[in-house]
Amino acid sequence: MVTVIFSLVLLVVGPVAATAANPLPCWTGYTVQTDSLPYNLQNPSVVINLVSEDLKEISGLSPTDEPGIFCAIADERGEIFFIDGNGGGAIVQRVLFRDKGDFEGVEKVGKCLYAAKSNGDVFEMACWEKNNPQTTVYKTSITKTDNVEGLCYDSLRNALLIACKGEPDSAYLRKVYAFDLRSKQLIETPVFTVDPLEVNRLVAYSDEDKAHFFSPSGIAVHPLNGDVYIVSSALKRLVVLDYKTGKIRFAVRLNKKLLPQPEGIAFDRAGNLYLSSEGKQGEGLLYRFDFLKQY
C-alpha cells in the first residue's frame, strides 16, 4: 500500500538552522573533538568489491543496528539492499518499494526505512520485513532542479538531512535541508550550506580536474563528534562541517583511483568511515577507513 502526503513546509521560529551566521546555541550529545581529519583516506582498512550487478550503481549508504550490515540503494529503482560488510558485501535482504524512480539516498531510522528521490520526495517504509512494505510518500518543496543526492539521520534534530547536489558547473551555495520526523515536514530554511568557491580555495583545482564545483552526492553525521561529512562525486572532494556553526572544518581531495564516483557515505558506531562508489567500468566498491583516535 502506498500513501502520498503533501508535506507542508515547516516554518521554524528559533535556532534550528546551523550556518556560520546562525549557529545552534544549545549543544549537547557529542564530546569527542579532533584537530585534524581523523582518517587516512589513502589507505582503507577494508576493500569490498560489490559483485552483484544490482550494486554496480550504488548511490546511497546507511548504517543499521546490526554491526557490519548496511543498507544501500542504487539508481533507477526503488529497492533497498541489506549488504553484509563482514561477508564480502553479499546481499542478505532486499526491500522493493517502487519499480522505477531516480532514488539517491537511503537511511534506516529505528524500525523504519527512508529513501529520497532526486525530486525531493521522501519515502517512508514501515513493516518492510513483509513482501509488500507499507509505503508513505511525503511531497516536499524541494524540486528536481535542486537535485537531491544525499540522505542521513540527524539524531539531535530527530530529522533526516537532505543534501542537494544542484548543478556541478554552477557556483551557487549548496544546501542541506532537514525533514522533521516528528511533524513529517520539511524545514524551509537550510540547516547547512556549503560555498563551492570556498571549497575551491581550500582545495585548489589540479591539472586533471574538470571545471566543476563541489556538489553533494552523500552526507552523514559522525556518531562521536557530530561533524557533518559531505562527499562530492564532482571533483572527488570530502568536506567536513562543524555541526554547531556550519563552518567548514576540513576539505580534502579524494583519491579518484580508489573512488571513481563516490556517492555513499556512512559511519559505524565506533566512528569508522565507509565510502561507496559506483563502478564506472566494473563492480561497485565499498571501503572502510578506520577512525584514528586523537587524545
Secondary structure, 3 states (H helix, E strand, C coil): CEEEEECCEECCCCCCCCCCCCCCCCCCCCCCCCCCCCCCCCCCCEEEEECCHHHCCEEEEEECCCCCEEEEEECCCEEEEEEECCCCCEEEEEEEEECCCCEEEEEEECCEEEEEECCCCEEEEECCCCCCCEEEEEECCCCCCCCEEEEEEECCCCEEEEEECCCCCCCCCEEEEEEECCCCEEECCCCEEECHHHHHHHCCCCCCCCCCCCCEEEEEECCCCCCEEEEECCCCEEEEECCCCCCEEEEEECCCCCCCCEEEEEECCCCCEEEEECCCCCCEEEEEECCCCCC
